[in-house]
């Protein structure tokens, strides 16, 4: 049996050229999907497209700031002018460290613009196309911060809580349109962002801090981008056709086994 086959499907993946997004782009292309990467970094996008095509996959990139509604709509229009959209992965997002006292209004607005409004922009752009075909799958990237308290993540937690409840709302509103909507909530995943964070904040102590952060997951390590990508692949496949309106933690036991 060829499980989780996306042959002939078209997937829009935001932030699809680095970290978890890149792993999703590559996994979907390997499963036969035509991958459309909406990415702020043109250089990263072109590099990822090149990697996918060199491995026999199909991928295209579109410069895009998901916080800008018109930019998102233009990118989706380019995609639908020559084909369809079957899958939307809302992966693009930014982080912020701080409690309410040291989170400025500008910080809060920027996190909201990308992590919340960005998802609104992308879903609202693809929903009309999904409705016309009476089918479509959306996976939003939430976080363990959507459901548990994380120290010094006030703005980030706010935004990821919104991602969780937007997922429930969209799933409920479009049941009769054949549209499924779920979200994934990772704990710490080892991406280039983590390496950059450690280098910038703990110079000379990167290895020590990496070990410390890894052990905050009860399973004893950080997740791998490919593990999150495989979960996304399942949720977007026909094998998951009975699943909607659900949050999927992928957290090494963080939510249930800590404490």
Wavefront OBJ file of the C-alpha trace (Angstrom):
o trace
v 0.000 0.000 0.000
v 1.194 3.509 -0.843
v 0.088 5.382 2.252
v 0.028 9.177 2.584
v 0.248 9.692 -1.178
v -0.237 13.323 -2.269
v 0.178 12.649 -5.988
v -1.667 15.291 -8.002
v -2.302 17.500 -4.958
v -1.179 21.130 -4.770
v 0.094 22.412 -1.419
v 0.697 26.001 -0.317
v 3.253 26.108 2.499
v 4.036 29.399 4.234
v 7.510 29.791 5.666
v 8.280 26.672 3.678
v 11.989 27.262 3.148
v 13.512 26.847 6.606
v 13.192 24.717 9.712
v 9.900 22.868 10.073
v 8.490 24.515 6.947
v 11.352 23.258 4.793
v 10.940 19.740 6.158
v 7.224 19.889 5.301
v 7.945 21.183 1.791
v 10.388 18.345 1.135
v 8.154 15.653 2.637
v 5.134 16.785 0.614
v 7.147 16.943 -2.608
v 8.504 13.445 -1.945
v 4.889 12.275 -1.491
v 4.023 13.602 -4.950
v 2.547 17.035 -4.189
v 3.236 20.161 -6.196
v 4.679 22.456 -3.538
v 4.138 26.220 -3.571
v 6.367 27.956 -1.027
v 5.297 31.376 0.273
v 8.434 32.726 1.887
v 9.750 36.051 3.206
v 13.354 35.096 2.340
v 13.719 34.857 -1.434
v 17.173 33.290 -1.113
v 15.988 30.512 1.214
v 12.969 29.855 -0.998
v 15.026 29.490 -4.162
v 17.486 27.184 -2.390
v 14.690 24.919 -1.148
v 13.014 24.816 -4.561
v 16.351 23.849 -6.093
v 16.813 21.023 -3.576
v 13.317 19.676 -4.223
v 13.581 19.797 -8.016
v 17.027 18.169 -7.951
v 15.423 15.256 -6.119
v 12.710 14.910 -8.751
v 9.979 16.892 -6.990
v 7.909 19.836 -8.156
v 8.198 23.140 -6.308
v 7.746 26.858 -6.890
v 8.413 29.881 -4.690
v 6.676 33.225 -4.208
v 8.127 36.169 -2.245
v 5.547 36.834 0.438
v 5.052 38.622 3.731
v 2.048 36.792 5.186
v 1.134 39.818 7.295
v 0.234 41.708 4.083
v -3.185 40.585 2.830
v -2.749 41.820 -0.754
v 0.614 40.081 -1.090
v -0.909 36.785 0.045
v -3.890 37.165 -2.273
v -1.628 37.920 -5.228
v 0.484 34.819 -4.556
v -2.575 32.569 -4.260
v -4.014 34.090 -7.438
v -0.818 33.249 -9.351
v -1.052 29.663 -8.139
v -4.737 29.223 -8.980
v -4.359 30.835 -12.405
v -2.507 27.742 -13.544
v -3.903 25.080 -11.244
v -5.656 24.320 -7.992
v -4.923 24.523 -4.285
v -5.744 21.429 -2.252
v -3.715 21.964 0.923
v -2.686 24.973 3.029
v 0.039 24.704 5.655
v 0.203 27.827 7.840
v 3.741 27.482 9.130
v 5.165 31.023 8.889
v 5.647 32.622 12.284
v 7.947 34.607 14.512
v 9.010 34.193 18.138
v 9.256 36.694 20.971
v 10.740 36.387 24.445
v 9.353 38.452 27.296
v 6.615 38.839 29.901
v 3.909 41.516 29.752
v 6.159 44.120 31.404
v 8.953 43.925 28.860
v 6.768 43.288 25.800
v 6.281 46.605 24.038
v 3.169 47.519 22.092
v 5.268 47.286 18.929
v 6.418 43.779 19.884
v 2.850 42.664 20.495
v 1.627 44.146 17.213
v 4.393 42.502 15.174
v 3.762 39.056 16.657
v 0.038 39.487 16.066
v 0.564 40.665 12.473
v 2.567 37.588 11.484
v 1.315 34.791 13.732
v -2.388 35.652 13.853
v -3.247 37.972 10.983
v -0.900 36.009 8.717
v -2.988 32.885 9.215
v -6.192 34.858 8.707
v -4.811 36.253 5.442
v -3.823 32.846 4.108
v -6.998 31.005 5.086
v -9.234 33.751 3.729
v -7.307 33.643 0.428
v -7.762 29.890 -0.127
v -11.231 29.303 1.331
v -13.112 30.461 -1.825
v -11.093 28.000 -3.929
v -11.720 25.180 -1.468
v -15.456 25.923 -1.408
v -15.711 25.789 -5.207
v -14.299 22.263 -5.169
v -16.014 21.219 -1.914
v -12.707 19.987 -0.534
v -9.515 21.233 1.071
v -7.190 20.655 4.002
v -5.675 23.245 6.342
v -2.987 22.572 8.932
v -1.998 25.431 11.231
v 1.229 25.415 13.211
v 0.324 26.140 16.826
v 2.534 25.330 19.842
v 2.508 23.752 23.276
v 2.245 27.417 24.355
v -1.334 27.297 23.028
v -2.408 25.137 25.960
v 0.168 25.413 28.782
v 1.947 28.304 30.447
v 5.498 28.971 29.213
v 7.678 31.486 31.068
v 8.555 34.716 29.240
v 6.443 33.981 26.181
v 3.569 36.420 26.692
v 3.119 37.664 23.102
v 4.036 34.343 21.531
v 1.589 32.434 23.743
v -1.132 34.948 22.916
v -0.608 34.368 19.216
v -0.463 30.579 19.419
v -3.576 30.456 21.593
v -5.295 32.344 18.786
v -4.015 29.821 16.243
v -5.609 27.007 18.246
v -9.011 28.674 18.488
v -8.940 29.826 14.849
v -8.409 26.176 13.958
v -11.506 25.133 15.890
v -13.573 27.934 14.396
v -12.623 27.242 10.775
v -13.130 23.500 11.222
v -16.625 24.103 12.593
v -17.673 26.705 10.026
v -16.656 24.694 6.962
v -17.732 21.156 7.810
v -20.414 21.312 5.137
v -17.903 22.572 2.553
v -15.734 19.481 2.753
v -12.867 21.428 4.340
v -10.811 19.931 7.159
v -8.767 22.094 9.535
v -6.381 20.851 12.237
v -3.338 22.188 14.047
v -0.022 20.821 15.254
v 1.515 21.921 18.555
v 5.240 21.200 18.747
v 7.442 21.564 21.803
v 11.086 22.484 21.162
v 12.243 21.369 17.739
v 15.889 21.559 16.684
v 15.943 24.061 13.819
v 18.432 26.697 12.646
v 16.420 29.181 14.737
v 17.403 27.313 17.922
v 21.075 27.300 16.939
v 20.950 31.029 16.190
v 19.177 31.780 19.465
v 21.810 29.918 21.465
v 24.693 31.545 19.597
v 23.264 35.033 20.143
v 22.236 34.620 23.769
v 24.704 32.096 25.198
v 28.016 32.532 23.345
v 30.500 29.906 24.456
v 27.779 27.960 26.279
v 25.794 26.735 23.279
v 26.354 23.040 23.944
v 25.477 23.316 27.628
v 22.287 25.274 26.963
v 21.277 22.978 24.111
v 21.457 20.035 26.493
v 19.456 21.927 29.118
v 16.722 22.874 26.669
v 16.629 19.349 25.270
v 15.961 17.921 28.716
v 12.880 20.091 29.246
v 11.119 17.491 27.092
v 10.484 14.387 29.241
v 11.626 12.199 26.344
v 15.061 13.797 26.756
v 15.611 15.509 23.408
v 14.233 18.113 21.028
v 12.022 17.095 18.166
v 13.230 16.874 14.589
v 11.652 18.982 11.822
v 11.091 15.780 9.842
v 8.980 14.336 12.657
v 6.638 17.330 12.531
v 6.594 17.112 8.728
v 5.530 13.472 8.855
v 2.605 14.352 11.123
v 1.568 17.150 8.744
v 1.809 14.714 5.833
v -0.534 12.293 7.559
v -3.057 15.008 8.433
v -3.170 16.208 4.812
v -3.492 12.730 3.328
v -6.695 10.856 2.528
v -5.858 8.487 5.401
v -6.785 11.341 7.793
v -10.107 12.125 6.100
v -12.044 11.532 9.368
v -9.977 14.063 11.335
v -10.883 17.734 11.715
v -11.013 20.341 14.468
v -8.214 18.684 16.434
v -4.961 19.834 18.020
v -2.037 17.414 17.758
v 0.754 17.963 20.317
v 4.128 16.606 19.209
v 6.062 17.398 22.335
v 8.093 14.486 23.728
v 5.605 14.245 26.603
v 5.930 17.916 27.633
v 2.237 18.688 28.199
v 1.204 15.545 30.075
v 4.409 14.248 31.665
v 6.138 17.327 33.103
v 5.896 17.988 36.813
l 1 2 3 4 5 6 7 8 9 10 11 12 13 14 15 16 17 18 19 20 21 22 23 24 25 26 27 28 29 30 31 32 33 34 35 36 37 38 39 40 41 42 43 44 45 46 47 48 49 50 51 52 53 54 55 56 57 58 59 60 61 62 63 64 65 66 67 68 69 70 71 72 73 74 75 76 77 78 79 80 81 82 83 84 85 86 87 88 89 90 91 92 93 94 95 96 97 98 99 100 101 102 103 104 105 106 107 108 109 110 111 112 113 114 115 116 117 118 119 120 121 122 123 124 125 126 127 128 129 130 131 132 133 134 135 136 137 138 139 140 141 142 143 144 145 146 147 148 149 150 151 152 153 154 155 156 157 158 159 160 161 162 163 164 165 166 167 168 169 170 171 172 173 174 175 176 177 178 179 180 181 182 183 184 185 186 187 188 189 190 191 192 193 194 195 196 197 198 199 200 201 202 203 204 205 206 207 208 209 210 211 212 213 214 215 216 217 218 219 220 221 222 223 224 225 226 227 228 229 230 231 232 233 234 235 236 237 238 239 240 241 242 243 244 245 246 247 248 249 250 251 252 253 254 255 256 257 258 259
